[in-house]
């Protein structure tokens, strides 16, 4: 026969659940306050404090939430500022799994920038492409643009063109539009080994480099004249080679051993 009265054991269970709910609520409130403090520390450029506060949030959390995912993002950004790049990548990778599309997209964008600096262009292209599908508007255009540049560095020209065309489609800013068009006209890479106001100096430098490279499997130096801006005088640039990827250009730069050589995009004439 069932009793109509609540047993003491049942009351203990109810009180226990109430206690758990109160603890969860207090924990969430505490984490939110800590996140606010971490944001303030980051804004004030106290990156060490921002990092430790952020780590404390997700280490004390029993479940993943938007607050803990943002804590991973802040920890990643703070680590990057502290030049702890391996930690930054680890934290940002975790933040990139967030269900918050803006947060995940921001984390992937930062990962792409780090990979670019490390010359890990395949990972950079993947990160920027992943960010682009999560973000909107001008941020999406910027991500497709950076993905296209990373793909060009790899010599992935059809993919790069697709990314740059997507960037152009989403872009609303004139300056970025000009940059996109310039890279759509890019056909490869070259080594720039000098830029001169006087053509005679550029020709002399090209002659010196001809003697250096004539026994190498690299095309001879050439001089091109450009106007950096309508009001500027002609600038004579000395270029060597036409390379299909950044890595092949870097290998040639190492071979010629010219300290001032820069890898630059080569555009259609």
HURAUR-V166996 format. One record per residue. N is the residue number from 1. RES is the residue in one small letter. SS is DSSP state (2 for helix, 1 for strand, 0 for the rest). OMEGA is omega in whole degrees, -180 to 180 (* if undefined). Layout:
# HURAUR-V166996
n=<N,N>
res=<RES,RES>
ss=<SS,SS>
omega=<OMEGA,OMEGA>
This chain:
# HURAUR-V166996
n=<1,2,3,4,5,6,7,8,9,10,11,12,13,14,15,16,17,18,19,20,21,22,23,24,25,26,27,28,29,30,31,32,33,34,35,36,37,38,39,40,41,42,43,44,45,46,47,48,49,50,51,52,53,54,55,56,57,58,59,60,61,62,63,64,65,66,67,68,69,70,71,72,73,74,75,76,77,78,79,80,81,82,83,84,85,86,87,88,89,90,91,92,93,94,95,96,97,98,99,100,101,102,103,104,105,106,107,108,109,110,111,112,113,114,115,116,117,118,119,120,121,122,123,124,125,126,127,128,129,130,131,132,133,134,135,136,137,138,139,140,141,142,143,144,145,146,147,148,149,150,151,152,153,154,155,156,157,158,159,160,161,162,163,164,165,166,167,168,169,170,171,172,173,174,175,176,177,178,179,180,181,182,183,184,185,186,187,188,189,190,191,192,193,194,195,196,197,198,199,200,201,202,203,204,205,206,207,208,209,210,211,212,213,214,215,216,217,218,219,220,221,222,223,224,225,226,227,228,229,230,231,232,233,234,235,236,237,238,239,240,241,242,243,244,245,246,247,248,249,250,251,252,253,254,255,256,257,258,259,260,261,262,263,264,265,266,267,268,269>
res=<x,x,x,x,x,x,x,x,x,x,x,x,x,x,x,x,x,x,x,x,x,x,x,x,x,x,x,x,x,x,x,x,x,x,x,x,x,x,x,x,x,x,x,x,x,x,x,x,x,x,x,x,x,x,x,x,x,x,x,x,x,x,x,x,x,x,x,x,x,x,x,x,x,x,x,x,x,x,x,x,x,x,x,x,x,x,x,x,x,x,x,x,x,x,x,x,x,x,x,x,x,x,x,x,x,x,x,x,x,x,x,x,x,x,x,x,x,x,x,x,x,x,x,x,x,x,x,x,x,x,x,x,x,x,x,x,x,x,x,x,x,x,x,x,x,x,x,x,x,x,x,x,x,x,x,x,x,x,x,x,x,x,x,x,x,x,x,x,x,x,x,x,x,x,x,x,x,x,x,x,x,x,x,x,x,x,x,x,x,x,x,x,x,x,x,x,x,x,x,x,x,x,x,x,x,x,x,x,x,x,x,x,x,x,x,x,x,x,x,x,x,x,x,x,x,x,x,x,x,x,x,x,x,x,x,x,x,x,x,x,x,x,x,x,x,x,x,x,x,x,x,x,x,x,x,x,x,x,x,x,x,x,x,x,x,x,x,x,x>
ss=<0,0,0,0,0,0,0,2,2,2,2,2,2,2,2,2,2,2,2,2,2,2,2,2,2,2,2,2,2,2,2,2,2,2,2,2,2,2,2,2,2,2,2,0,0,0,2,2,2,2,2,2,2,2,2,2,2,2,2,2,0,0,0,0,0,2,2,2,2,2,2,2,2,2,2,2,2,2,2,2,2,0,0,0,2,2,2,2,2,2,2,2,2,2,2,0,0,0,0,0,2,2,2,2,2,2,2,2,2,2,2,2,2,2,2,2,2,0,0,0,2,2,2,2,2,2,2,2,2,2,2,2,2,2,0,0,2,2,2,2,2,2,2,2,2,2,2,2,2,2,2,2,2,0,0,0,2,2,2,2,2,2,2,2,2,2,2,2,2,2,0,0,0,2,2,2,2,2,2,2,2,2,2,2,0,1,1,1,1,1,1,1,1,1,1,1,0,0,2,2,2,2,2,2,2,2,2,2,2,2,2,2,2,0,0,0,0,0,0,0,0,1,1,1,1,1,1,0,0,0,0,0,0,1,1,1,1,1,1,1,1,1,1,0,0,2,2,2,2,2,2,2,2,2,2,2,0,0,0,0,0,1,1,1,1,1,1,0,0>
omega=<-176,177,178,-177,177,-179,177,179,179,178,179,179,179,180,178,179,177,179,179,180,179,178,179,-180,179,180,180,179,179,180,179,178,179,178,177,178,180,178,179,180,180,179,-180,178,174,-170,178,179,179,180,-176,177,-179,179,179,-179,-175,176,-179,-177,178,179,177,179,177,180,-179,179,176,176,175,-179,179,177,178,180,179,178,179,179,179,179,173,-167,179,177,180,-180,180,-179,-179,175,179,179,-178,178,-178,175,174,-172,180,180,179,179,178,179,179,178,179,176,179,180,178,-180,177,-180,179,-179,175,-168,179,178,178,-180,180,-179,-180,178,177,178,-176,-178,179,-177,-177,171,-175,177,177,179,-180,-179,177,178,-179,175,179,179,178,179,174,179,179,-175,178,-169,178,178,-180,180,178,180,-179,177,175,178,180,-179,-179,-174,177,-176,-174,-176,178,178,179,179,179,-179,179,-179,173,178,-178,-179,-178,-179,176,176,175,-175,176,175,-171,175,-179,-178,-178,179,178,-180,178,179,177,179,178,-178,177,179,-179,-171,-172,179,178,179,179,-180,-177,179,178,180,177,179,-179,172,179,176,-176,-176,-178,174,179,176,-178,-178,178,-177,175,171,174,-171,-175,-180,178,-177,178,176,179,178,178,178,178,-178,-176,176,175,-170,-176,-178,178,176,-178,177,178,-175,176,-180,*>
